[in-house]
Amino acid sequence: MHLSDEHHQLRNTLTKFIETEINPHVDEWEKAEQFPAHEVFGKLGALGLLGVKYDPDYGGLGLDFSYSMVMAEALGAINCGGVPMAIGVQTDMCTPALNRFGTPELKEEWLAPSIAGELVGCIGVSEAGGGSDVAAIKTQARVDGDDYVINGSKMWITNGLQADWCCLLANTGEGKAHKNKSLIIVPLDSKGVERQKINKIGMHSSDTAQLFFDEVRVPRRYLVGQEGHGFTMQMLQFQEERLWVAASSLLSLDRLIDQTIDYTRQRQAFGRSILDNQAVHFRLSELRTEVEALRALTWRAIEDYVGGKDATRLASMAKLKSGRLYREVADSCLQYWGGMGFTAENPVSRAYRDGRLGSIGGGADEVMLNIICKLEGTFPAS
């Protein structure tokens, strides 16, 4: 896909912000197991970086989806996985359906301040008993007059401890599992909402929570789109999320390989650098080739999506490949760092911990394979 001067200007703006406002603080945020989302998002919003693909009427830049993916790739310059993921939730996971299907009043109340960085959002789909199996969620929203009354819980919610609102998927009817769900904006300061921190093996600077809803009352006007269409809207939202996951891994993978080249060039064993071993420099070259192949696949999928084509097949492939490749690159690079790779305070061990989520979140590898099999016509007959 051809990238314009405007694409590169956006990339440069974000890269400079990362160098001055994010990376100097990453180690501190990793230790604290949380970064100051409202502060960081406020600064990003002031630069117009939280709504590049959204309508200028709500504070966006009105650019196409490719600009959002340039931003996703540039986020790979951040020295951890947690902060980019939190930003991606705001820009490409909890807001697409609101932008596409929300009423003007709903967008004015929730989308505009989120684009400005005044509010932090999160997406509430996964549950303890229904992660990748979205149809299996149990959270209910019953109608009571002009309100929905919500009961249930959501699991593994990125930004969950700091978020002001949640784009919640809940059952609003008794029909078929794909036609009884709705997306509802839920203010997280509502009575009956409780949050519980989840401790993780990686993505430490990103706060993750389990959310509990006990008779939580929200206005019915907070419905996104039509009642009963939530599953379909969430599937559309997942397409942008999965493309974001793939794009955001590219620069991060390149940097991990670069850092490993530098380290193995300096580290000596048996009278020569580790990098001088053919097994090492061949392997790093092979991994770099795989990253370039992923880049080509990802940007082809993005081009199709921007062009209005159905990108489900390629987006699923890119998501699958990015998660698996991140695991492969991080594991191989850690090996070449030797004992240092097994210590906590270096980029390769952090990448090893953070990158493992890529094959789980946003649809597990096995879900991506199911989607690809169905589209390839190789899925077993039921």
BELQUI-V642100 format. One record per residue. N is the residue number from 1. RES is the residue in three letters. D_LAST is the distance of its C-alpha to the last C-alpha in Angstrom with 1 decimal. Layout:
<<N;RES;D_LAST> <N;RES;D_LAST>>
This chain:
<<1;MET;38.9> <2;HIS;42.6> <3;LEU;44.0> <4;SER;47.2> <5;ASP;50.3> <6;GLU;49.0> <7;HIS;45.9> <8;HIS;48.2> <9;GLN;50.5> <10;LEU;47.7> <11;ARG;46.7> <12;ASN;50.4> <13;THR;50.9> <14;LEU;48.1> <15;THR;49.1> <16;LYS;52.6> <17;PHE;51.4> <18;ILE;49.3> <19;GLU;52.4> <20;THR;54.7> <21;GLU;52.8> <22;ILE;49.8> <23;ASN;50.3> <24;PRO;53.7> <25;HIS;52.1> <26;VAL;48.8> <27;ASP;50.1> <28;GLU;51.6> <29;TRP;48.4> <30;GLU;46.4> <31;LYS;48.8> <32;ALA;48.8> <33;GLU;44.9> <34;GLN;45.2> <35;PHE;46.6> <36;PRO;48.5> <37;ALA;45.9> <38;HIS;48.1> <39;GLU;50.9> <40;VAL;48.8> <41;PHE;46.8> <42;GLY;50.1> <43;LYS;51.4> <44;LEU;48.3> <45;GLY;48.4> <46;ALA;52.1> <47;LEU;51.2> <48;GLY;48.5> <49;LEU;45.7> <50;LEU;43.4> <51;GLY;42.7> <52;VAL;43.0> <53;LYS;40.2> <54;TYR;41.2> <55;ASP;43.6> <56;PRO;47.3> <57;ASP;47.8> <58;TYR;46.2> <59;GLY;47.8> <60;GLY;45.4> <61;LEU;46.4> <62;GLY;44.3> <63;LEU;43.0> <64;ASP;39.7> <65;PHE;36.7> <66;SER;38.0> <67;TYR;41.0> <68;SER;38.8> <69;MET;37.1> <70;VAL;40.6> <71;MET;41.4> <72;ALA;38.3> <73;GLU;39.3> <74;ALA;42.9> <75;LEU;41.9> <76;GLY;41.2> <77;ALA;45.0> <78;ILE;44.9> <79;ASN;45.6> <80;CYS;42.7> <81;GLY;39.1> <82;GLY;39.5> <83;VAL;41.8> <84;PRO;39.8> <85;MET;36.6> <86;ALA;38.6> <87;ILE;39.9> <88;GLY;36.5> <89;VAL;35.2> <90;GLN;38.2> <91;THR;37.9> <92;ASP;34.2> <93;MET;32.0> <94;CYS;33.6> <95;THR;35.5> <96;PRO;33.4> <97;ALA;31.9> <98;LEU;35.3> <99;ASN;37.0> <100;ARG;34.6> <101;PHE;34.1> <102;GLY;36.9> <103;THR;39.9> <104;PRO;43.2> <105;GLU;44.6> <106;LEU;41.6> <107;LYS;41.9> <108;GLU;45.7> <109;GLU;45.4> <110;TRP;42.6> <111;LEU;41.8> <112;ALA;45.4> <113;PRO;46.7> <114;SER;43.6> <115;ILE;44.5> <116;ALA;48.0> <117;GLY;47.1> <118;GLU;48.6> <119;LEU;45.4> <120;VAL;42.6> <121;GLY;39.0> <122;CYS;35.8> <123;ILE;32.1> <124;GLY;30.6> <125;VAL;26.8> <126;SER;25.9> <127;GLU;26.5> <128;ALA;26.9> <129;GLY;23.5> <130;GLY;21.8> <131;GLY;22.6> <132;SER;20.0> <133;ASP;17.7> <134;VAL;19.8> <135;ALA;17.9> <136;ALA;19.0> <137;ILE;22.7> <138;LYS;25.1> <139;THR;28.3> <140;GLN;29.6> <141;ALA;32.1> <142;ARG;33.6> <143;VAL;36.1> <144;ASP;39.7> <145;GLY;42.1> <146;ASP;42.2> <147;ASP;40.4> <148;TYR;37.0> <149;VAL;37.2> <150;ILE;34.9> <151;ASN;33.8> <152;GLY;31.7> <153;SER;31.7> <154;LYS;30.6> <155;MET;30.4> <156;TRP;31.5> <157;ILE;33.3> <158;THR;35.3> <159;ASN;38.8> <160;GLY;38.1> <161;LEU;41.6> <162;GLN;43.5> <163;ALA;41.4> <164;ASP;43.0> <165;TRP;39.9> <166;CYS;36.1> <167;CYS;33.5> <168;LEU;31.4> <169;LEU;27.8> <170;ALA;27.8> <171;ASN;26.2> <172;THR;28.5> <173;GLY;26.7> <174;GLU;24.5> <175;GLY;21.8> <176;LYS;18.3> <177;ALA;18.1> <178;HIS;18.2> <179;LYS;21.1> <180;ASN;23.3> <181;LYS;24.7> <182;SER;27.9> <183;LEU;30.0> <184;ILE;33.4> <185;ILE;36.5> <186;VAL;37.8> <187;PRO;41.4> <188;LEU;41.3> <189;ASP;44.9> <190;SER;43.7> <191;LYS;44.7> <192;GLY;42.1> <193;VAL;40.5> <194;GLU;40.9> <195;ARG;40.1> <196;GLN;39.8> <197;LYS;40.1> <198;ILE;37.4> <199;ASN;38.9> <200;LYS;37.1> <201;ILE;37.6> <202;GLY;38.0> <203;MET;38.4> <204;HIS;41.4> <205;SER;43.2> <206;SER;40.3> <207;ASP;40.4> <208;THR;37.1> <209;ALA;36.8> <210;GLN;34.8> <211;LEU;35.6> <212;PHE;36.1> <213;PHE;36.4> <214;ASP;38.3> <215;GLU;39.1> <216;VAL;39.5> <217;ARG;40.8> <218;VAL;40.4> <219;PRO;41.3> <220;ARG;38.7> <221;ARG;40.1> <222;TYR;38.4> <223;LEU;35.1> <224;VAL;33.8> <225;GLY;32.7> <226;GLN;31.1> <227;GLU;29.9> <228;GLY;26.1> <229;HIS;25.6> <230;GLY;25.8> <231;PHE;22.3> <232;THR;22.6> <233;MET;26.1> <234;GLN;25.1> <235;MET;22.5> <236;LEU;25.4> <237;GLN;27.6> <238;PHE;25.3> <239;GLN;25.7> <240;GLU;29.5> <241;GLU;29.1> <242;ARG;27.1> <243;LEU;29.6> <244;TRP;32.3> <245;VAL;31.0> <246;ALA;31.0> <247;ALA;34.4> <248;SER;36.0> <249;SER;35.4> <250;LEU;37.2> <251;LEU;40.8> <252;SER;40.2> <253;LEU;38.9> <254;ASP;41.9> <255;ARG;44.3> <256;LEU;42.9> <257;ILE;43.5> <258;ASP;46.9> <259;GLN;47.9> <260;THR;46.9> <261;ILE;48.9> <262;ASP;51.9> <263;TYR;51.7> <264;THR;51.2> <265;ARG;54.1> <266;GLN;56.4> <267;ARG;55.3> <268;GLN;57.3> <269;ALA;56.5> <270;PHE;58.4> <271;GLY;60.7> <272;ARG;58.3> <273;SER;55.8> <274;ILE;52.2> <275;LEU;51.2> <276;ASP;53.4> <277;ASN;51.0> <278;GLN;48.9> <279;ALA;45.8> <280;VAL;46.1> <281;HIS;47.0> <282;PHE;44.5> <283;ARG;41.7> <284;LEU;42.8> <285;SER;43.0> <286;GLU;39.4> <287;LEU;38.2> <288;ARG;40.2> <289;THR;38.5> <290;GLU;35.1> <291;VAL;36.3> <292;GLU;37.5> <293;ALA;34.2> <294;LEU;32.5> <295;ARG;35.2> <296;ALA;34.6> <297;LEU;30.8> <298;THR;31.4> <299;TRP;34.2> <300;ARG;32.3> <301;ALA;29.5> <302;ILE;32.3> <303;GLU;34.0> <304;ASP;30.9> <305;TYR;30.5> <306;VAL;34.2> <307;GLY;34.1> <308;GLY;31.6> <309;LYS;28.7> <310;ASP;25.1> <311;ALA;25.4> <312;THR;22.0> <313;ARG;21.1> <314;LEU;24.6> <315;ALA;25.1> <316;SER;22.0> <317;MET;23.4> <318;ALA;26.8> <319;LYS;25.9> <320;LEU;24.0> <321;LYS;26.9> <322;SER;29.6> <323;GLY;28.4> <324;ARG;28.1> <325;LEU;31.4> <326;TYR;33.3> <327;ARG;32.5> <328;GLU;33.6> <329;VAL;36.7> <330;ALA;37.8> <331;ASP;37.4> <332;SER;39.3> <333;CYS;42.0> <334;LEU;42.5> <335;GLN;43.1> <336;TYR;45.9> <337;TRP;47.5> <338;GLY;48.0> <339;GLY;49.2> <340;MET;49.7> <341;GLY;46.0> <342;PHE;45.5> <343;THR;47.9> <344;ALA;46.9> <345;GLU;49.3> <346;ASN;48.2> <347;PRO;45.7> <348;VAL;43.5> <349;SER;42.8> <350;ARG;42.2> <351;ALA;39.7> <352;TYR;38.0> <353;ARG;37.6> <354;ASP;36.7> <355;GLY;34.4> <356;ARG;31.9> <357;LEU;30.6> <358;GLY;29.3> <359;SER;26.1> <360;ILE;25.5> <361;GLY;26.9> <362;GLY;25.5> <363;GLY;21.9> <364;ALA;21.5> <365;ASP;21.0> <366;GLU;17.5> <367;VAL;16.7> <368;MET;18.5> <369;LEU;16.6> <370;ASN;13.2> <371;ILE;15.0> <372;ILE;16.5> <373;CYS;13.4> <374;LYS;11.9> <375;LEU;15.4> <376;GLU;15.8> <377;GLY;12.8> <378;THR;12.0> <379;PHE;8.9> <380;PRO;6.3> <381;ALA;3.8> <382;SER;0.0>>
